[in-house]
Amino acid sequence: MTTPATLSDRKVSAAFISEARYLLREDYLPKIERCLEQLSDEQVWWRANINSNSIGNLILHISGNARQWIVCGLGGQPDDRKRDAEFAERRVVPRDELLAHLKKAVSDFDQTLESFDSARLLDQFQIQGTMTTALAAILHVTEHFSMHTGQIILLTKLMTASDLHFYEFEGDTPSQRWSSPPSRSS
């Protein structure tokens, strides 16, 4: 038998969900946008070798992952993901189309978590054929998105040989260069 969540538990749960929403919407997505601004459509689809993924494939993949785990898994939307197709794509899909696809996935992720009841964080959900908690699903997507964002940044730096200027430093305090620091409470 489960015990009712305390006020403190609810605050921690709500803060966890808020932070995951913030990271995808206000940290990872703008970094990927900055990368795409620096690259041509052909560079977005370049791959180092047959066993490597292009930035385009990674964008399709993180979009599919966020939708499957959060929008479908926690939000109850139909899951029609075709994971292998995310990696098999070889067409040069334009950057603007990829970015719109990614923004839609992040927006859907954000809206799903905005309406998700934080008291259900430890509830079980079936995602990708296995049972997992909402907490684990949100953590998985956040970590997964972060990892692939790092790969996109590295590939962009390798192709452009440039500093992407994500932050400015005044003393020891970094500030984001792409926007004023947003509120983490949304």
N, C-alpha and C positions, 0 to 999 in steps of 0.2 A: 504494500500500500504506500502510495506517495503522500508526502506531507505538503500542505499548501506552501507556496513560495513566500518567503518573507519579503518585506519592503526592500531590504538590502539586496536580496537575491534578484528581485525585479530590476533594481537600479543597475546592478552589474550586468545582467542579461541585456537590458536596453542599451547600456554603454557599449557592450561588445558588438551588438548589431549596428549601432551607429558608427562605430569605428570601421567596421567592414565596409559599410556603405561609403563612408568618407574616402577610404583608401582607393576603392575602385573608381569612384566618380571624380575625386579631386587630386589624386596622386598618380595612379597608374595610367588612367586614360589620357590626361594631359601630356604625360611623358611619351606615350605612344604617338599622340598627335604631333608632338615636336619632332619625333623621328620621321614620321611620314612627310612632314613639311620639307625635310632635307633630301628626300629621295625621289627618284623618278619611278614611274610605274614598273619599269623593267628591273630596277634595283630592288623594289619591294618583293619581286618574285625570283630574285637571284638565290641560288643555293650553292654552297661550297662543294658539295658532292651529292651523289645520288642518295646517300643515307642521311643527309641534312635537310632541315626544313627551311623554307623561305619565310620572310617576315609575313608575307601574305597568308601562308599556311598557318603560321602561329596565330594570326589574328582570327582566322576562321575557327581555329581550335579553341582559343580562350572564349570566344563568343559562344560556341556550342557547349562548352563545359559549363559556363555560367548559366546558360539557359536550362540545360539538363538538370543540374544540381539544385538550382535555386528556383527558377521560374516554374519548372515542371515538378521537380522533386518536393519543394516546400510549398509552392504556390498552386499546385494542382493542375497546371496547364498540360495539355497533351504533349507527350515526349515523342517527337519524330526525328530525333537527332540521328545523323548518319556520320558517325565519328570518322570512319575510314576515309570518307569523301573530303574531310577537312585537310587531310594530309595528301590525298591523291590529286587535288586540284593543281593543274598546270597552266591553265589559261592566265593571261595577264589581266586580272581583274583590276580596273582602275583604283587608284588610292582613294579617291572620293567615295567610291562605292563601298570599298572595304571599311573606311572610316564610318560611314553611315550605318553599316551592318554592326560594327563594334559599338557605336553609340547607342543603337537600339537595344543591343544585348545588355549594356550597362544600365540603361534607363529601365529596362524591364526588371533587372536584378534589383535596382534601387527601389522601384515601386513595390516589388514583391516583399522586400524586407521592411519597407516603410509600414506596410499593413500587417506584417507578421507579428503575432502575439508573442512577446518576449518570454512569457510564462511557459511557452511550448519549446523552449530551447533544448530541453532534454528528451522531448518526444521522439519516437522512432519513425523513420520514413524509409520507404524502399526506393533506392536510387541506384541505377546501373546494376540492378539485380541483387543488391545487398541491402541489409538493414543498417541504418546509421542514424545518429541523432541530428537534429537541426544544427546544433553547435558544431558538430564535426563537419557537416556539409558546408556551412558558412566558412569555417576555418579552411577547409579544403579549397574552396573556390578562391578565397583571398590569397592563400599561399601559392596556389597554382597560377593565378593571374600575375602575382608578383614575380615568380620565377620566369615566366615567359616574357614579361615586360623587360626584365634584365637581359634576356637573350636578344630581344628586339633592339635594346639600347646598344648592346655590344656589336651586333651586326651593323647597325647604323654607323657607329664610330669606326668600325673597320672599313666600311665602304666610303665614308666621307672624310676620314682622318680629321675630324673636327670635334671641338668641345660643344656639347649640346646646351651648355649654360642653363642647367636646371635651377641653380641656386646662386644667389649673391650672398656674400658674407660681409657683415659689418661687425668687426671684432670677431667674436666666436659664435655669433648668432646667425644661422642661415635663414634666408627668406626665399620663397619661391619666386621665380622670375616670370612665370606665365600668368600669375594672377595675384590679387591680394589674398592673404591667408583667409580661407573660408571658415565659417563656424563648423565645429565638429559636432554640434548638437542636432543637426538636421537629420 
